[in-house]
Every structure is written in C-alpha cells, then in structure tokens.
Amino acid sequence: MTSSILSMSSMSSQAVEPEIVASSVPKPERMLDGFPWVSAIILYTLSWGWSLLRPNTLYWDDWAIYFDRPADYGLKYASDMGRPPWGGLIEFYLQQVGTWAVSLATFAIFFATSLLIFIILFQKTYLADIQVRIITILFLIVPVNHARIAVTIFDYTTSYFLFFLGWLILIQHRSFRSFILSWVILFLSLKTHSFLFFILLPFLHFYWLNNEKLLKAKKLNSVHLQFVLIALMPFLYLILRDIFWSPSEAWVGYQRPSVKGFLMGSVLFALPVVVLIFYTLRIKKKIQIDKNLALFSVGIAIIGLALLPYFAGGLYKNYFAVIAFRADWGSRHQLLMPLGLALSVVGLNELFNKRKKNIVFIATVALSVALNMFWGSQYFVMSHKQEQLVELFKTTEGKVEIASVEDQTKRFNGRGSTFRSYEWSGFMTLAEISTDRLGCEALPSGSALTLKSDTPYLKALVTRDLGLYFEVTPCSEVLAKDG
C-alpha cells in the first residue's frame, strides 16, 4: 500500500505546467482509467470501515425519529422541517430492511461519489492526471462529516451523490436530453439546502466548457437556455418550497440566514479575491503566474462556499467550531468540504514541493487516516456503551426511583457528543423501566444517578467492556448540598 501511495504522490513540479491539460472526454468504458483503486479502497476502508463494525446501532436523533416510532414517522419529520416530498424516501425503504442497510449504503455511496469526482476533474481542467488521482484520494479520506454514521444524516448522503452525479452528466454529455436529466438530478439534490449555494460549482464548470458558445454566438441557442435554467434552479426550488413544502411553525426559524452569519462565512473568500486581483494584474502585464497558488486559492474558495450556508444559517458561530475535535454531531455541517480541502492540499503540496518530497500530501493522508480511525473507534465504543447502559439500567428496576441521570463517561462518546433526553428515554425503554426523569426538586424521594467508569479508553476499546456503573445519590442529599 505504501509504495502505491508514494508512487501516486510523485507530483513533480512539472505536473502543473499550463500546457499539460487533461485529455478529451474519454469513452464511457474508459472513464475510470487511472482511478487509484488500490490506494483508494485501502485508505477509505481504514478511514471509514469502522462504520460497518456495528451497523445496527442508532445514534443521536435516530432515537427520536426511528426508535419505537411508526414506519412513516421519519417522512413526517422531514416534511415538518421543510424538506421536499422526495426527502427521506430512500432511508424510509432501507429502514424496512434494517439499520444496517443504511450503514452499508452510506459506506458505498461516499466511495461511489469519489468515482464521479474523478471523472468530473478530467473534464477540461488544468490538472495533471496525477493531481486528479491525489485529489480523489483526499476527497475520500479528509476527516470531516463523521456524523454520517447516523441514519438521520442519510438524506444528506443521498443529496451528496445526486449532486455530483448531476454535475457529471451536465458536463459529460452535450445533448439537450442529457441536460434535462442532469438538471432534474441536480434539482433533486437540493433537498439538502446547502447545495443551493454549492450549485455555483457545476454552473461555473458548465460556463467554462461552453464559454465560446455563450459569448461568441450571434444569436440565442440551446446553450443559452441551459445556462439560464441552471441559474434559475435554486430560485425555483425556493419558490416551490415556499408554496408546496414549507416548514411547520416549529421549524420556521431553523437555518434562517442572517447578515452577521453571512459576513462571518464570507471571510474565507478574502484570500481567493486577493489572489484573483493579483493574477489579473500579472496577466495584463504578461507576467508568468504560479498555477499552484491559484489551485490553493480555488480550494479555499470552495471551502468557503461549502461553509457559507452553515454560517449564514447560524449553525456555525466561528471557525473554531469548524475544526473542533469535540464537535458533537455538528460535523454534519462539513458535508461539502472534501473537494475544497483536497484541492487546497494539492495546491499547497506543490507550493512546498521544491524537492519533490510531497510532505504536505503525505502528512495530510497520515493525519486524516489517524483521525478517522480514532474517531471511528469512539463511535464503535459508543455503540457498546449504549448496549451496556441498557443492561445497567435493568439492574435498577425496583431498587432505585430515578430522578435524574448524569453522564461522566463522555470519553466513550463519538466526537465528544452528549446523550439527549430522547436517547436516555430510549435506553430506559429498552430496559423496561420508567423513563420519567423529573429532577430532584420535583421528586425528592428519588435518586440522582451519575454514570461513571474507571476503565481507561484503550482498555475499553480492546476488551469492549467499559466498566460502567451508577453512583447513586439520594435526592435528599442533593437538595441539602444545593441548599
């Protein structure tokens, strides 16, 4: 595996010369020629294979939407949030098979999406073949969106695949029938609303490939119509949403954009704008430019575009939250970051690749796989924790009147997540005990439970025995301590 990665990462400084351009559109049966199958499969499996170790586990909002609920409750929930009628359909049918089917589909879909981006990047871009392969590898393994393990996030996963599939068809095939197919697929992907911003990428790519027909044509043609239809797509979606699938009153304020959030999310565009101005001036003076800096800046711009809707909607308050190790389930807001991260890393690698050591690339791969494996191990342990917690709750039946529960074993939770009230209720329901937790003030005759463990994390990971126990404190003591 090491030799395969290193040979793939041999990006000489000549690999970015302007005259080296991706070959013309390949024949359908040869579109994946050169795809780094061995490196991709090995690194992707090391990074995300942990999701298949305990595939029937429910996490986070899954307990509120899928546990002990009618089969169609997830569809109703999606409708209340203001998602379109087709949102949630795929996971609804997969859930009829089992939670494991969603886990397996998630694993397969993200890998399949890398095949799409590999083909897209070969379409008339100033990228050498080796750079496309490396971008594809990084696209697969950058340590973002670990929330994908939850069934609740599967709707984002399918949007992700649909978006890149629509993008590929848009630029790969030139017939009007193919355009309509790509337009419909891209429109369907907008069920995850961050794609309303990200649609700018295939829009610009389409313009790049058809700029001569758009600018030099003496009369309107079908390409002009296609260009307008793509531009109108997000606005049409918003209009239809407002008329046909607007959110319920409880969800009206969710993701509502704000000027403050929009300005905060726009910070990342500062560097690309400066570089664009600098390059424009140098081109006018016919001075040679460094395309590696341009590639790095484009990557940063795409990261900015990926994060902008989440800042605008108030889901990110600052950039520290984006890189936080203890992200809880907020890593779902990183869904669109892989492409920008991959491009910026390749550009940065070339900028510091004077001696052809590829330090940036190798370090990024090593760090990505290490973080993915570590955080993956947390979700694996968390799955066992939930199971063992149910058994622990069973031991309290008839012995303890539970007023409250506190968790002091969060080191066993994925990305520092916390159990929500509906998760506790789910565990207690499985233990067949009362789920009422009124607090000591409302239930002074009860007891406060504190979940603890003296088992180190590594030992818990190896043995899968977390050593959980409840420290029981009568509410009379709690109230007396609190005065």
C-alpha positions in Angstrom: 0.0 0.0 0.0 2.8 2.4 0.9 4.6 2.0 -2.4 1.3 2.6 -4.2 0.6 5.8 -2.4 4.1 7.1 -2.8 4.2 6.4 -6.5 0.9 8.1 -6.9 2.1 11.1 -4.9 5.2 11.7 -7.1 4.0 15.1 -8.2 6.9 16.8 -9.9 6.9 20.5 -10.3 6.4 20.0 -14.0 3.0 18.4 -13.3 1.3 21.8 -13.2 2.7 23.4 -16.3 -0.1 25.2 -18.1 0.3 23.2 -21.3 -0.5 19.9 -19.5 -4.2 19.6 -19.8 -6.5 16.7 -19.1 -7.2 14.7 -22.2 -10.5 15.0 -24.1 -13.6 13.3 -22.8 -12.9 9.6 -22.6 -15.1 6.9 -23.9 -17.7 5.6 -21.4 -15.9 2.3 -20.9 -12.6 4.1 -20.2 -13.8 6.9 -17.9 -12.3 5.3 -14.9 -8.9 4.5 -16.5 -6.3 5.6 -14.0 -8.5 5.6 -10.9 -6.3 4.7 -7.9 -8.3 1.7 -6.9 -5.8 0.0 -4.5 -4.9 3.2 -2.6 -8.5 4.4 -2.6 -10.0 1.2 -1.3 -7.4 0.6 1.4 -7.3 4.2 2.7 -11.0 4.6 2.5 -11.6 1.3 4.4 -9.1 2.2 7.1 -10.8 5.6 7.4 -14.5 4.6 7.3 -14.7 0.8 7.6 -15.4 1.2 11.3 -19.0 2.2 10.4 -19.6 -1.4 9.4 -18.5 -2.9 12.6 -21.7 -2.2 14.5 -24.1 -1.3 11.6 -27.4 -1.8 13.5 -26.7 1.0 16.0 -28.9 4.0 16.4 -27.2 7.3 17.2 -28.3 10.8 18.3 -31.6 11.9 16.6 -32.1 8.3 15.4 -33.6 7.6 18.8 -36.1 10.4 18.4 -37.1 9.6 14.8 -36.7 5.8 14.3 -36.8 4.1 17.7 -40.2 2.9 18.7 -41.9 5.0 16.1 -44.3 4.3 13.2 -42.6 3.4 10.0 -43.5 6.6 8.3 -42.6 8.9 11.1 -39.3 9.8 9.5 -41.1 11.1 6.4 -43.4 13.2 8.5 -40.4 14.6 10.4 -38.7 15.6 7.2 -41.9 17.2 5.9 -42.2 19.3 9.1 -38.6 20.5 8.6 -39.5 21.8 5.2 -37.8 19.1 3.2 -39.3 18.2 -0.2 -41.6 15.2 -0.7 -38.7 13.1 -2.0 -36.6 13.8 1.0 -36.3 10.8 3.3 -37.7 8.3 0.9 -34.6 6.3 0.3 -33.8 5.8 4.0 -37.5 5.0 4.6 -37.3 2.0 2.4 -33.8 1.0 3.6 -35.0 1.1 7.2 -37.6 -1.5 6.3 -34.7 -3.8 5.6 -32.7 -2.7 8.7 -30.5 0.0 10.1 -27.5 -2.0 8.8 -28.7 -1.4 5.2 -28.4 2.4 5.7 -24.9 2.0 7.2 -23.8 -0.2 4.2 -25.4 2.2 1.7 -23.6 5.2 3.3 -20.3 3.5 3.1 -20.9 2.6 -0.6 -22.3 6.0 -1.6 -19.4 8.1 -0.4 -17.0 5.8 -2.3 -19.1 5.9 -5.4 -19.1 9.7 -5.2 -15.3 9.7 -5.5 -15.7 7.9 -8.8 -17.9 10.7 -10.0 -15.5 13.5 -8.9 -12.6 11.6 -10.5 -14.4 11.8 -13.9 -15.5 15.4 -13.4 -12.0 16.6 -12.7 -10.8 15.2 -16.1 -13.2 17.4 -18.0 -11.0 20.2 -19.5 -9.3 21.3 -16.3 -5.7 22.4 -15.9 -4.9 19.5 -13.7 -2.4 16.8 -14.4 -3.6 13.2 -14.2 -1.6 12.5 -11.1 -3.2 15.5 -9.4 -6.6 14.3 -10.2 -5.8 10.9 -8.6 -4.5 12.6 -5.4 -7.4 14.9 -5.2 -9.7 11.9 -5.4 -7.8 10.1 -2.6 -8.0 13.2 -0.4 -11.7 13.8 -1.3 -12.4 10.3 0.1 -10.5 10.5 3.4 -10.3 14.0 4.7 -11.6 13.7 8.3 -14.9 15.6 8.1 -18.6 14.7 8.5 -18.3 11.8 10.9 -22.0 12.4 11.7 -22.6 10.4 8.5 -22.9 7.3 10.8 -26.3 8.4 11.9 -29.4 7.2 9.9 -30.7 10.8 10.3 -27.9 12.1 8.1 -28.5 9.7 5.3 -30.6 12.2 3.5 -27.5 14.4 3.2 -25.6 11.4 1.9 -28.0 10.8 -1.0 -28.1 14.5 -1.8 -24.3 14.4 -2.0 -24.3 11.6 -4.5 -27.1 13.1 -6.6 -25.3 16.4 -6.8 -22.1 15.0 -8.2 -24.0 12.7 -10.5 -25.9 15.6 -11.9 -22.8 17.6 -12.2 -21.0 14.8 -14.1 -23.9 14.3 -16.6 -24.1 18.1 -17.1 -20.5 18.4 -18.3 -20.0 14.9 -19.8 -22.9 14.8 -22.2 -23.9 17.5 -24.6 -27.4 16.6 -25.8 -30.4 18.5 -24.6 -32.0 15.3 -23.3 -28.9 14.7 -21.1 -29.0 18.3 -19.9 -32.6 17.8 -18.7 -31.7 14.6 -16.9 -28.7 16.4 -15.2 -30.9 19.4 -14.3 -33.5 17.1 -12.7 -30.9 15.2 -10.7 -29.3 18.4 -9.5 -32.7 19.8 -8.5 -33.4 16.6 -6.5 -30.1 17.1 -4.7 -31.3 20.4 -3.3 -33.2 18.6 -0.6 -30.1 19.3 1.4 -30.3 23.1 1.4 -26.6 23.8 1.5 -26.5 22.7 -2.2 -28.4 25.8 -3.0 -25.1 27.6 -2.7 -22.9 24.8 -3.9 -24.7 24.7 -7.2 -22.4 27.5 -8.2 -19.7 25.0 -9.0 -21.4 23.0 -11.8 -22.8 26.3 -13.0 -19.3 27.8 -13.4 -17.9 24.5 -14.8 -20.7 24.5 -17.4 -19.8 28.1 -18.3 -16.1 27.2 -18.5 -16.8 24.4 -21.0 -19.3 26.4 -23.1 -18.0 30.0 -22.9 -17.4 30.3 -26.6 -20.9 29.3 -27.5 -22.3 31.6 -24.8 -20.2 34.7 -25.6 -19.4 34.5 -29.3 -22.8 33.3 -30.6 -24.6 35.9 -32.7 -28.0 34.6 -31.7 -29.6 32.7 -28.9 -29.1 29.0 -28.9 -29.8 26.0 -26.7 -26.7 26.6 -24.6 -28.0 30.0 -23.6 -31.3 28.3 -22.5 -29.4 25.7 -20.5 -27.3 28.4 -18.8 -30.4 30.3 -17.7 -32.1 27.1 -16.5 -29.2 26.3 -14.2 -29.0 29.8 -12.9 -32.7 29.7 -12.1 -32.7 26.3 -10.4 -32.1 27.4 -6.7 -34.6 30.2 -7.0 -37.2 27.9 -8.5 -36.6 25.4 -5.6 -37.1 28.1 -3.0 -40.3 29.3 -4.7 -41.7 25.7 -4.9 -40.7 25.1 -1.2 -42.5 28.2 -0.1 -45.6 27.1 -1.9 -45.7 23.3 -1.5 -43.4 22.1 1.3 -42.8 25.0 3.6 -41.7 24.0 7.2 -44.1 23.8 10.1 -44.2 26.6 12.6 -41.8 24.9 14.9 -39.1 24.8 12.2 -39.6 28.2 10.5 -36.6 29.8 12.2 -34.3 26.9 11.6 -31.5 27.7 9.1 -32.9 31.2 8.6 -30.0 33.2 7.1 -28.6 36.3 8.9 -26.4 39.1 7.7 -24.0 38.6 10.5 -23.6 34.9 9.7 -23.2 35.6 6.0 -20.4 38.1 6.7 -18.7 35.7 9.0 -18.9 32.9 6.4 -17.5 35.2 3.7 -14.1 35.6 5.5 -12.6 32.7 3.6 -13.2 34.4 0.3 -10.7 37.2 1.1 -7.6 35.2 0.0 -9.1 34.0 -3.3 -10.2 37.5 -4.1 -6.7 39.0 -3.4 -5.1 36.2 -5.5 -7.6 36.8 -8.3 -6.8 40.6 -8.4 -3.0 39.9 -8.2 -3.2 37.3 -11.1 -5.3 39.6 -13.2 -2.7 42.4 -13.0 0.1 40.0 -13.8 -1.7 38.6 -16.8 -2.3 42.0 -18.1 1.4 42.7 -17.9 2.1 39.3 -19.5 4.0 38.1 -16.4 4.0 34.3 -15.7 1.8 33.2 -12.8 2.1 30.3 -10.4 -0.8 28.0 -11.0 -0.2 26.2 -7.7 -1.2 29.3 -5.7 -4.3 29.6 -7.9 -5.2 25.9 -7.2 -4.7 26.5 -3.4 -6.9 29.7 -3.6 -9.6 27.9 -5.6 -9.6 25.2 -2.9 -10.0 27.8 -0.2 -12.8 29.5 -2.1 -14.7 26.1 -2.4 -14.3 25.5 1.3 -15.7 29.0 1.9 -18.6 28.2 -0.4 -19.1 24.8 1.4 -19.3 26.6 4.8 -21.2 29.7 3.9 -24.7 28.3 4.2 -23.9 27.0 7.7 -22.5 30.3 8.9 -25.4 32.2 7.2 -27.9 29.9 8.9 -26.3 30.3 12.3 -25.2 26.6 12.6 -21.6 27.8 12.9 -20.8 30.8 15.0 -17.0 30.9 14.5 -14.2 29.0 12.7 -13.0 27.3 15.9 -16.3 25.3 15.8 -15.4 24.0 12.3 -12.1 22.4 13.4 -13.2 21.4 16.9 -12.2 17.9 17.9 -15.2 17.7 20.2 -17.7 18.6 17.5 -20.7 16.6 19.0 -22.9 16.0 15.9 -22.0 19.3 14.3 -19.6 17.6 11.9 -22.6 17.1 9.6 -22.1 20.8 8.6 -18.8 19.7 7.0 -20.6 17.7 4.3 -19.4 19.8 1.3 -15.8 20.5 2.5 -13.9 17.5 1.0 -13.5 18.9 -2.6 -12.1 22.3 -1.4 -9.9 20.6 1.2 -8.5 18.2 -1.4 -7.8 21.0 -4.0 -6.1 23.3 -1.4 -3.9 20.5 -0.1 -2.7 19.6 -3.6 -2.0 23.3 -4.3 -0.2 23.7 -1.0 1.8 20.5 -1.6 3.0 21.8 -5.0 4.0 25.1 -3.5 6.2 23.3 -0.9 7.3 20.6 -3.3 10.6 22.1 -4.4 12.4 18.9 -3.5 9.6 16.5 -4.6 9.1 15.3 -1.0 5.3 15.7 -1.1 5.4 16.4 2.7 2.1 18.2 2.7 0.3 15.4 0.9 1.8 12.5 2.9 1.2 14.4 6.2 -2.4 15.0 5.3 -3.1 11.4 4.4 -1.4 10.2 7.6 -3.3 12.7 9.8 -6.6 12.0 8.0 -6.5 8.3 8.4 -5.3 8.6 12.0 -8.1 10.9 13.0 -10.7 8.9 11.1 -9.6 5.7 12.8 -9.5 7.3 16.3 -12.9 9.0 16.0 -14.3 5.8 14.4 -13.1 3.9 17.4 -15.1 6.3 19.6 -18.3 5.5 17.7 -17.5 1.8 18.0 -17.1 2.1 21.7 -20.1 4.3 22.0 -22.2 1.6 20.3 -21.1 -0.8 23.0 -21.7 1.8 25.7 -25.3 2.2 24.7 -25.8 -1.6 24.8 -24.2 -1.9 28.2 -26.0 1.1 29.5 -29.3 -0.6 28.8 -28.2 -3.6 30.8 -27.1 -1.3 33.6 -30.5 0.4 33.7 -32.1 -3.0 34.1 -30.3 -3.6 37.4 -32.1 -0.5 38.9 -35.6 -1.9 38.3 -37.5 -2.0 41.6 -34.4 -0.7 43.5 -34.0 2.9 42.5 -36.5 5.6 41.8 -34.6 7.6 39.1 -35.0 11.4 39.3 -32.1 12.3 37.0 -29.1 10.9 35.1 -25.7 12.5 34.5 -23.1 11.0 32.2 -19.4 11.4 33.3 -18.1 8.9 30.7 -18.2 11.1 27.7 -14.8 9.9 26.7 -16.6 6.9 25.3 -18.8 9.1 23.0 -18.0 9.9 19.4 -16.6 13.4 18.8 -17.5 14.4 22.4 -21.2 14.1 21.8 -23.7 14.0 24.7 -26.8 11.9 25.1 -30.0 13.9 24.5 -33.1 13.3 26.6 -34.7 11.1 23.9 -31.6 8.9 23.9 -31.9 8.4 27.6 -35.6 7.6 27.2 -34.7 5.1 24.5 -32.2 3.3 26.7 -34.6 3.2 29.6 -37.5 2.0 27.4 -35.3 -0.9 26.2 -34.5 -1.7 29.9 -38.3 -1.7 30.6 -38.2 0.9 33.3 -39.9 4.2 33.8 -38.5 7.0 31.5 -39.7 9.9 33.8 -36.8 11.9 35.0 -38.4 14.8 36.8 -35.3 16.0 38.7 -34.7 16.0 42.5 -36.8 19.1 43.2 -39.9 17.6 41.7 -39.1 14.1 43.0 -37.3 14.5 46.4 -37.9 10.8 47.3 -35.9 9.7 44.2 -32.2 9.4 43.5 -29.7 11.1 41.1 -27.7 8.7 39.1 -24.2 9.5 37.8 -22.8 7.2 35.1 -19.1 6.5 35.8 -16.3 4.2 34.8 -12.8 3.6 36.0 -11.8 1.8 32.8 -9.2 3.6 30.6 -10.3 4.3 27.0 -7.8 1.9 25.3 -8.7 -0.9 27.6 -12.4 -0.4 26.9 -11.6 -0.4 23.2 -9.7 -3.6 23.3 -11.9 -5.5 25.7 -15.2 -3.8 24.8 -16.0 -3.9 28.5 -16.5 -0.3 29.6 -16.9 -1.0 33.3 -19.9 1.3 33.6 -21.6 1.8 37.0 -24.0 4.2 38.5 -23.1 6.3 41.5 -26.5 6.6 43.3 -27.1 9.8 45.4 -30.4 10.2 47.2 -32.2 13.4 46.2 -32.3 14.4 49.9 -28.5 14.7 49.9 -28.5 16.5 46.5 -31.1 19.1 47.8 -29.3 19.5 51.1 -26.0 20.1 49.2 -27.7 22.7 47.0 -29.1 24.4 50.0 
